[in-house]
Amino acid sequence: LNGSKKWELKLDGYSHNTPIIGPDGTIYINADTSYLYAVSDNGSIKWKKNFRTYSSPSIGQDGTIFIGSKDGNLYAVNQDGTTKWAFYSGGRIGTKPTISNEGIVFFSNDDGYSYCIYPDGSLKWKTYTDDKLTTFAIGRDGTLYSTGTLNVCAINPIDGSFKWRNYFGSP
């Protein structure tokens, strides 16, 4: 806490995404080389795996790591680096997945679709948003809020319908 460097780690590329920290203190970060890294709190690499990563990772309350990929898959990854499941969305996933307290995962892909995935990897709903939305924020009532290049919107978490949507530049 004195401002001195604790450790430094050189990745196989740069990372422009936000790392996450697991319940055991493991740091998960991806690099532009498509690898997801698990790094111990002393800076040593526990494992690295090529998920063709494209987004910042997220972590569920059970320790499952979720990461979007250039190959269109949302990956659920165990803490040892093995794949729990993969859900194919059809388009690159460039936004950080959002996880509810119940373990439900929300994300958008670059093709303008938003998804709600159950903790087991099965689809709850898919909706066309006509926009590349950013990471979702979850309101007190469960409403999903996001912005894209065209609009700001509120989405019903039950069925993916719009509660409201306002286009930028609209009066």
C-alpha positions in Angstrom: 0.0 0.0 0.0 3.0 2.3 -0.2 2.7 2.8 -3.9 5.4 0.4 -4.9 4.9 -2.2 -7.7 4.0 -5.6 -6.2 4.7 -7.5 -9.5 4.5 -7.2 -13.2 3.4 -9.8 -15.8 4.1 -9.6 -19.5 1.2 -11.1 -21.5 1.6 -12.4 -25.1 -0.1 -9.2 -26.2 -1.8 -6.2 -24.8 -5.1 -6.1 -23.0 -7.6 -3.3 -23.3 -10.2 -5.1 -21.2 -11.0 -5.1 -17.5 -9.7 -8.0 -15.4 -11.8 -9.8 -12.8 -10.9 -11.4 -9.5 -12.2 -14.8 -8.5 -13.3 -15.9 -5.0 -9.8 -17.4 -4.4 -8.0 -14.2 -5.5 -7.1 -15.5 -9.0 -7.1 -12.7 -11.6 -8.6 -13.4 -15.0 -7.6 -11.3 -17.9 -7.7 -11.6 -21.7 -5.2 -10.3 -24.2 -5.4 -9.4 -27.9 -3.8 -12.7 -28.7 -7.2 -14.3 -27.9 -6.0 -16.0 -24.7 -7.8 -15.9 -21.3 -5.2 -15.9 -18.5 -5.6 -17.1 -14.9 -3.0 -15.3 -12.8 -2.2 -15.9 -9.2 -2.1 -13.0 -6.7 1.7 -13.3 -6.8 1.8 -12.7 -10.6 2.5 -16.2 -11.9 0.3 -17.7 -14.6 -1.8 -20.6 -13.5 -3.1 -21.3 -17.0 -3.9 -19.7 -20.3 -6.4 -20.9 -22.9 -7.3 -19.7 -26.3 -11.0 -18.8 -26.3 -10.6 -16.3 -29.2 -11.6 -13.7 -26.5 -13.1 -10.5 -27.6 -14.7 -9.1 -24.4 -13.8 -8.5 -20.8 -14.6 -11.5 -18.7 -17.3 -11.7 -16.0 -17.5 -14.0 -13.0 -20.6 -15.6 -11.4 -21.2 -16.1 -7.7 -20.3 -19.8 -8.1 -16.9 -18.8 -9.6 -17.8 -19.6 -13.3 -16.0 -17.2 -15.7 -18.0 -16.0 -18.7 -16.3 -14.5 -21.7 -17.4 -13.6 -25.2 -15.5 -14.7 -28.3 -14.7 -13.7 -31.8 -16.1 -17.0 -32.9 -19.6 -16.1 -31.7 -19.6 -18.2 -28.6 -20.2 -17.2 -25.0 -18.0 -19.5 -23.0 -18.6 -20.6 -19.4 -15.3 -21.5 -18.0 -14.4 -23.4 -14.8 -11.8 -22.0 -12.5 -9.3 -24.6 -13.7 -9.7 -23.4 -17.3 -11.9 -26.2 -18.6 -15.0 -25.3 -20.6 -18.2 -25.8 -18.7 -20.3 -25.0 -21.8 -20.4 -22.8 -24.9 -23.4 -21.0 -26.3 -23.2 -20.0 -30.0 -24.8 -16.6 -30.8 -23.8 -16.3 -34.5 -21.9 -13.0 -34.1 -18.8 -11.8 -32.4 -19.4 -11.0 -28.7 -17.6 -7.8 -27.9 -19.3 -6.8 -24.6 -18.7 -8.0 -21.1 -21.5 -10.5 -20.1 -23.7 -9.4 -17.2 -24.7 -12.0 -14.6 -27.8 -11.7 -12.4 -27.8 -12.9 -8.7 -29.6 -16.0 -10.0 -26.7 -16.8 -12.4 -28.6 -15.8 -15.5 -26.3 -14.4 -18.2 -27.2 -11.4 -20.4 -25.1 -10.3 -23.4 -25.3 -8.8 -26.9 -23.4 -9.7 -30.1 -22.2 -7.6 -32.9 -25.1 -8.7 -35.1 -27.6 -6.7 -33.1 -29.1 -9.5 -30.9 -29.3 -9.7 -27.2 -29.5 -12.9 -25.3 -30.6 -14.3 -21.9 -28.9 -17.6 -21.0 -29.8 -19.9 -18.1 -26.9 -21.0 -15.8 -26.8 -24.4 -17.6 -26.1 -22.7 -21.0 -29.6 -23.0 -22.5 -31.4 -20.1 -24.1 -34.1 -18.3 -22.2 -34.7 -15.7 -24.9 -33.1 -13.9 -27.8 -34.2 -10.5 -29.1 -33.2 -8.4 -32.1 -32.2 -4.9 -30.8 -31.1 -3.5 -34.2 -28.0 -2.2 -32.5 -24.7 -3.3 -30.9 -25.5 -2.8 -27.3 -23.0 -2.3 -24.5 -22.8 -4.3 -21.3 -26.1 -4.4 -19.4 -26.9 -2.8 -16.1 -29.6 -4.6 -14.0 -32.1 -2.4 -12.2 -33.7 -3.2 -8.9 -36.7 -4.8 -10.6 -34.5 -6.8 -12.9 -34.9 -4.4 -15.9 -31.9 -4.5 -18.2 -30.5 -1.1 -19.3 -28.1 -0.6 -22.1 -26.9 1.9 -24.8 -25.8 1.2 -28.3 -24.7 3.3 -31.2 -28.3 4.2 -32.1 -30.3 4.1 -28.8 -30.6 3.7 -25.1 -33.1 1.1 -24.0 -34.8 -0.8 -21.2 -35.4 -4.5 -21.8 -37.8 -6.8 -19.9 -35.7 -9.6 -18.4 -38.6 -12.1 -18.6 -39.0 -12.2 -22.4 -36.5 -9.7 -23.9 -39.2 -7.2 -25.0 -38.5 -3.5 -24.9 -39.9 -1.6 -22.0 -38.8 1.5 -23.8 -36.3 2.7 -26.3 -35.1 6.2 -27.2 -33.0 6.8 -30.3 -30.2 9.3 -30.1 -31.0 12.5 -31.9 -34.8 12.0 -31.4 -36.7 14.9 -29.8 
